[in-house]
Amino acid sequence: MLSKRQYSFVKNRNTFFAISILVCIAGLAVMLFAGMNFGVDFKAGTNIDLVVGKQMDKAKVDEIMNGLKSSGDLKSRFAEPTIGGTNSDRVSIRFDDVLTDDVINKIQNAFATAYSATVSKEVNTVDPQLAKELLMKAVYAVGIASVLICVYVSIRFEWRFAIAAIIAILHDAWIVIAIFSIFRLEVNLPFLAAVLTTIGYSINDKIVIFDRIRENLRFSKLKTDEDLVALVNDSIWQTMARNVNTVLVVLLAAGCLFIFGSESIKLFALAKLVGLTSGAYSSIFIACSLWYLLKRKSLSSKKKAAA
């Protein structure tokens, strides 16, 4: 049984429910009033990556772009240029409009002239129709993955586990979306990959604890609500070492990608960090408490029937 010294996750469930609800509502509010900061993958526009072979600084890059704008060669709005690469020799610029080849060449030539170097370019353009199609497919992908996971958990366990699991994994996916919405981080295809990976990791983490709860149910005689609370808390603590070790390993890998990876995968790594953390959090503090609430109702029903 649960030691009095051990923390009771179930009895303190309302605190964690409140934290999750606040973050989700904050993300939803920002999304409704300001929208998501969609990247070129989900919003029509052009993204240009220029490699000049020399170290660049932000002041000079801004000077080049402002010069193009003031001369009339560039009329499209653009986001803050991002400098990266192994020696700060790469700049990425996202434009709100689909640029013509003539404008793209003018931007490339302006950097070549300013740095007296040969500049190579990589251009990614998305038209409005394709952007809408990609966005809808992203929503479908998350929805289909969630439904299939719900079916899998229902078959392997029972419907109470399935409901708790699906709410928790949708919570994890939404937390990632909410954080990116609140901090106005760019949402692109790698972000979608991170959300789908989060769902996969999240359900795996929850199944470990659910499996232990199911095993403990076989040998327990639940007579009171306290017995059920103790069973859930015992199951969490029995799998705690495994869960902590697993999340630390994957967070270390995602952290290395974020710190040492290129600019193009930093946001993917950040989304992974948020999603993995949320997945571990919800497995312990959310999913098990949700199952407890559902199971408690059936326990109450049995008591009434016996009476």
MARDRENVEX-168041 format. One record per residue (C-alpha): residue number from 1; z, x, y. Coordinates in pm, 1 decimal, m for minus. Example, Ala and Ser with C-alpha at 12.3 -4.5 7.8 and 13.67 -1.06 7.14 Angstrom:
REM residues 2
1; 780.0; 1230.0; m450.0
2; 714.0; 1367.0; m106.0
REM end
This chain:
REM residues 307
1; 0.0; 0.0; 0.0
2; m44.2; 100.5; 363.1
3; 222.7; 333.6; 494.2
4; 400.5; 216.5; 808.3
5; 304.6; 547.3; 966.6
6; m64.8; 481.3; 923.1
7; m258.0; 307.7; 1196.9
8; m355.1; m53.8; 1123.6
9; m719.7; m100.6; 1218.7
10; m718.9; m469.0; 1130.5
11; m413.6; m565.8; 1335.6
12; m557.7; m389.7; 1641.7
13; m906.1; m533.5; 1591.3
14; m911.2; m731.0; 1917.2
15; m887.9; m410.8; 2121.4
16; m1199.8; m268.6; 1956.3
17; m1382.7; m601.7; 1970.4
18; m1314.3; m610.0; 2345.8
19; m1441.8; m252.9; 2399.2
20; m1766.0; m326.3; 2214.2
21; m1819.5; m657.6; 2391.9
22; m1768.6; m498.1; 2735.4
23; m2022.1; m221.2; 2665.9
24; m2274.8; m469.4; 2525.9
25; m2234.2; m707.6; 2821.0
26; m2265.5; m421.7; 3071.2
27; m2587.8; m308.3; 2903.1
28; m2723.3; m663.9; 2897.3
29; m2640.6; m715.7; 3266.3
30; m2819.8; m395.8; 3369.6
31; m3115.8; m485.6; 3149.0
32; m3148.2; m835.2; 3297.7
33; m3123.3; m721.7; 3660.2
34; m3293.0; m379.9; 3647.6
35; m3480.7; m381.8; 3316.6
36; m3522.4; m90.4; 3078.8
37; m3660.5; 241.6; 3194.4
38; m3965.8; 223.3; 2969.5
39; m4162.0; 541.3; 2914.9
40; m4537.1; 567.5; 2898.1
41; m4530.8; 453.0; 2532.0
42; m4413.7; 102.6; 2628.6
43; m4545.1; 82.4; 2984.0
44; m4897.0; 136.9; 3105.1
45; m4940.0; 473.8; 3269.6
46; m5015.1; 841.2; 3216.4
47; m4790.0; 1126.6; 3110.4
48; m4910.5; 1480.4; 3183.0
49; m4763.6; 1797.5; 3034.3
50; m4877.0; 2116.5; 3207.5
51; m4812.7; 2468.0; 3075.1
52; m4868.3; 2737.3; 3340.4
53; m4742.9; 3042.5; 3150.3
54; m4508.0; 3135.7; 3434.7
55; m4154.1; 3035.1; 3523.9
56; m4147.9; 2732.9; 3753.4
57; m3882.9; 2603.3; 3988.7
58; m3826.5; 2244.7; 4095.4
59; m3877.5; 2308.2; 4468.3
60; m4228.1; 2445.8; 4418.6
61; m4325.6; 2171.4; 4174.4
62; m4210.7; 1908.4; 4425.3
63; m4407.4; 2086.6; 4697.2
64; m4726.8; 2075.4; 4486.9
65; m4687.5; 1706.0; 4403.0
66; m4602.6; 1608.6; 4762.0
67; m4905.9; 1803.5; 4879.7
68; m5133.0; 1608.3; 4644.6
69; m4979.4; 1282.8; 4765.4
70; m5008.2; 1361.6; 5135.0
71; m5370.7; 1473.7; 5097.2
72; m5465.0; 1143.5; 4935.2
73; m5571.1; 1301.8; 4605.1
74; m5282.2; 1126.0; 4430.2
75; m5195.3; 762.0; 4502.8
76; m5000.9; 667.9; 4190.8
77; m4622.3; 668.0; 4190.0
78; m4463.8; 920.4; 3957.6
79; m4120.5; 990.0; 3813.3
80; m3918.3; 1303.5; 3883.5
81; m4104.4; 1599.4; 3723.1
82; m3917.8; 1752.8; 3428.6
83; m3933.8; 2129.8; 3385.0
84; m3884.9; 2270.1; 3034.8
85; m4032.0; 2505.4; 2779.5
86; m3901.8; 2837.7; 2650.3
87; m3925.9; 3003.5; 2991.6
88; m3933.2; 2698.4; 3221.0
89; m4311.8; 2726.0; 3206.0
90; m4380.2; 2361.1; 3119.3
91; m4365.0; 2059.0; 3347.2
92; m4386.4; 1694.7; 3240.3
93; m4480.9; 1424.3; 3492.0
94; m4500.8; 1051.8; 3422.7
95; m4723.5; 830.5; 3639.5
96; m4703.4; 452.8; 3670.5
97; m5082.6; 409.8; 3667.0
98; m5358.4; 514.6; 3430.4
99; m5506.6; 820.9; 3604.1
100; m5875.2; 902.6; 3608.2
101; m6004.5; 1234.1; 3474.2
102; m6083.1; 1340.1; 3830.7
103; m5721.6; 1294.2; 3945.1
104; m5587.4; 1469.3; 3634.9
105; m5815.1; 1767.4; 3700.1
106; m5698.4; 1784.1; 4062.4
107; m5334.7; 1800.5; 3949.6
108; m5417.6; 2072.1; 3696.4
109; m5612.9; 2274.2; 3955.2
110; m5331.5; 2240.6; 4211.5
111; m5084.0; 2401.6; 3970.3
112; m5338.4; 2668.1; 3869.6
113; m5392.5; 2759.7; 4235.0
114; m5022.6; 2757.3; 4325.0
115; m4922.3; 2984.3; 4035.6
116; m5245.2; 3185.8; 4010.4
117; m5256.8; 3116.8; 3638.0
118; m5457.0; 2936.4; 3373.8
119; m5299.7; 2598.0; 3321.7
120; m5336.0; 2400.8; 2998.6
121; m5271.5; 2028.5; 2991.9
122; m5173.6; 1756.6; 2747.5
123; m5240.2; 1399.9; 2859.7
124; m5095.4; 1083.1; 2707.5
125; m5235.2; 757.3; 2844.4
126; m5139.9; 401.5; 2747.8
127; m5324.8; 95.9; 2876.9
128; m5134.4; m228.7; 2954.2
129; m5247.0; m414.9; 2640.3
130; m5147.4; m130.5; 2407.9
131; m4811.1; m96.5; 2583.4
132; m4730.8; m465.8; 2520.7
133; m4841.5; m435.7; 2157.8
134; m4622.3; m131.3; 2098.3
135; m4322.0; m304.0; 2253.9
136; m4362.5; m614.6; 2035.5
137; m4404.8; m404.0; 1721.1
138; m4087.3; m216.3; 1811.2
139; m3894.0; m545.7; 1828.1
140; m4046.1; m657.3; 1496.7
141; m3954.9; m326.8; 1330.9
142; m3587.9; m356.5; 1426.5
143; m3579.1; m724.2; 1324.2
144; m3743.7; m669.2; 984.0
145; m3520.0; m371.2; 906.2
146; m3210.7; m578.0; 988.4
147; m3318.2; m873.0; 771.0
148; m3399.3; m651.3; 470.7
149; m3064.3; m475.7; 499.2
150; m2889.3; m813.2; 509.4
151; m3070.3; m919.8; 191.0
152; m2982.1; m591.7; 18.8
153; m2612.0; m616.1; 103.3
154; m2603.5; m982.3; m3.0
155; m2744.4; m892.1; m345.4
156; m2525.2; m587.8; m398.8
157; m2201.5; m735.7; m262.3
158; m2152.9; m1088.8; m128.5
159; m2243.4; m1291.8; 176.7
160; m1923.8; m1200.0; 368.0
161; m2005.8; m830.5; 342.2
162; m2365.2; m903.6; 443.5
163; m2266.6; m1095.5; 757.6
164; m2014.7; m828.3; 859.8
165; m2270.5; m553.5; 795.9
166; m2556.0; m716.5; 986.1
167; m2338.2; m787.6; 1290.4
168; m2211.1; m429.3; 1286.7
169; m2553.9; m263.4; 1255.5
170; m2698.6; m485.1; 1528.2
171; m2395.7; m381.7; 1734.6
172; m2485.4; m14.4; 1673.4
173; m2850.6; m64.8; 1768.6
174; m2749.7; m257.9; 2079.9
175; m2497.4; 8.9; 2185.3
176; m2778.6; 266.8; 2189.9
177; m2997.6; 30.7; 2392.5
178; m2707.4; m53.5; 2626.7
179; m2624.2; 312.8; 2696.7
180; m2989.2; 393.1; 2773.5
181; m3009.2; 84.2; 2993.6
182; m2689.5; 160.3; 3188.7
183; m2778.3; 525.7; 3253.9
184; m3149.5; 451.8; 3313.2
185; m3266.1; 688.8; 3039.1
186; m3629.8; 675.0; 2932.4
187; m3717.5; 450.0; 2639.3
188; m4014.9; 568.6; 2431.9
189; m4135.0; 587.8; 2070.5
190; m3889.3; 865.3; 1971.6
191; m3614.2; 636.4; 2105.0
192; m3733.9; 363.6; 1866.5
193; m3724.6; 613.1; 1579.1
194; m3365.4; 698.7; 1674.7
195; m3265.2; 328.8; 1676.1
196; m3418.4; 269.0; 1331.5
197; m3250.0; 583.1; 1197.3
198; m2921.6; 458.8; 1342.6
199; m2958.0; 132.8; 1149.0
200; m3021.0; 324.1; 825.3
201; m2726.4; 557.2; 875.0
202; m2500.9; 275.7; 988.7
203; m2548.3; 61.4; 676.7
204; m2495.4; 362.3; 450.2
205; m2162.9; 436.3; 618.9
206; m2049.1; 75.0; 589.5
207; m2144.2; 42.2; 223.3
208; m1909.0; 330.9; 138.7
209; m1610.2; 141.2; 283.1
210; m1727.3; m195.8; 149.0
211; m1760.0; m46.4; m197.2
212; m1400.3; 73.5; m180.5
213; m1283.6; m269.4; m60.6
214; m1463.7; m431.4; m354.5
215; m1301.1; m190.1; m600.8
216; m956.4; m252.6; m455.3
217; m1014.2; m628.9; m475.6
218; m1045.2; m604.8; m855.2
219; m691.5; m472.9; m893.2
220; m518.1; m663.3; m615.8
221; m347.7; m999.9; m609.6
222; m393.3; m1143.1; m264.7
223; m124.6; m1397.0; m192.1
224; m62.8; m1355.3; 180.2
225; m252.8; m1249.6; 487.9
226; m47.8; m927.7; 493.9
227; m181.0; m839.8; 148.1
228; m537.5; m872.9; 277.9
229; m461.3; m663.7; 587.5
230; m307.3; m393.2; 370.7
231; m606.7; m392.9; 133.9
232; m858.4; m345.7; 415.6
233; m654.8; m76.0; 588.1
234; m594.0; 107.3; 259.2
235; m967.8; 102.5; 186.2
236; m1048.2; 247.4; 528.3
237; m792.6; 526.2; 497.5
238; m906.4; 610.0; 143.3
239; m1261.7; 673.3; 269.3
240; m1160.0; 823.4; 604.9
241; m1200.7; 1189.8; 504.5
242; m1547.7; 1126.7; 366.1
243; m1655.1; 928.8; 674.9
244; m1520.4; 1186.3; 922.2
245; m1679.3; 1480.5; 739.0
246; m2014.5; 1303.4; 714.6
247; m2029.1; 1204.0; 1080.0
248; m1924.3; 1551.5; 1197.1
249; m2206.2; 1712.5; 998.3
250; m2475.3; 1477.1; 1130.0
251; m2338.2; 1495.3; 1485.6
252; m2352.6; 1874.6; 1464.9
253; m2718.4; 1859.8; 1363.3
254; m2804.5; 1607.1; 1636.6
255; m2604.4; 1808.9; 1890.5
256; m2801.6; 2123.7; 1808.1
257; m3126.2; 1931.2; 1859.9
258; m3000.9; 1809.8; 2196.9
259; m2878.9; 2151.4; 2316.7
260; m3145.2; 2380.9; 2173.1
261; m3439.4; 2142.7; 2129.2
262; m3734.0; 2109.0; 2363.6
263; m3741.5; 1856.8; 2646.9
264; m3963.1; 1624.1; 2443.8
265; m3690.9; 1559.1; 2182.3
266; m3377.6; 1572.3; 2398.7
267; m3367.9; 1196.2; 2456.8
268; m3432.7; 1137.1; 2085.5
269; m3138.8; 1364.5; 2001.7
270; m2920.1; 1190.1; 2261.9
271; m3004.9; 848.8; 2116.7
272; m2913.9; 986.0; 1773.9
273; m2579.9; 1114.0; 1904.1
274; m2496.0; 774.5; 2052.9
275; m2616.4; 585.2; 1745.3
276; m2435.6; 804.6; 1492.7
277; m2112.2; 782.8; 1690.1
278; m2145.6; 405.4; 1721.2
279; m2224.2; 376.1; 1349.4
280; m1908.9; 562.9; 1248.7
281; m1703.1; 366.2; 1501.9
282; m1826.6; 24.0; 1392.6
283; m1784.9; 103.7; 1022.5
284; m1414.4; 164.0; 1071.4
285; m1319.8; m60.2; 1363.5
286; m1569.9; m348.9; 1358.0
287; m1731.5; m420.8; 1020.7
288; m1413.2; m418.2; 810.9
289; m1228.9; m639.4; 1057.9
290; m1518.6; m886.3; 1059.0
291; m1507.5; m903.7; 678.5
292; m1131.0; m954.6; 696.4
293; m1173.9; m1253.5; 929.2
294; m1425.8; m1413.1; 693.0
295; m1219.4; m1340.5; 383.0
296; m902.5; m1470.2; 546.6
297; m1059.8; m1815.0; 584.1
298; m1132.4; m1833.8; 211.5
299; m776.6; m1721.7; 135.6
300; m642.6; m2002.5; 355.7
301; m869.0; m2253.3; 182.8
302; m736.1; m2150.9; m160.5
303; m377.7; m2195.3; m39.9
304; m452.2; m2548.2; 83.6
305; m627.3; m2636.7; m243.6
306; m330.1; m2504.9; m446.5
307; m87.6; m2704.0; m232.7
REM end
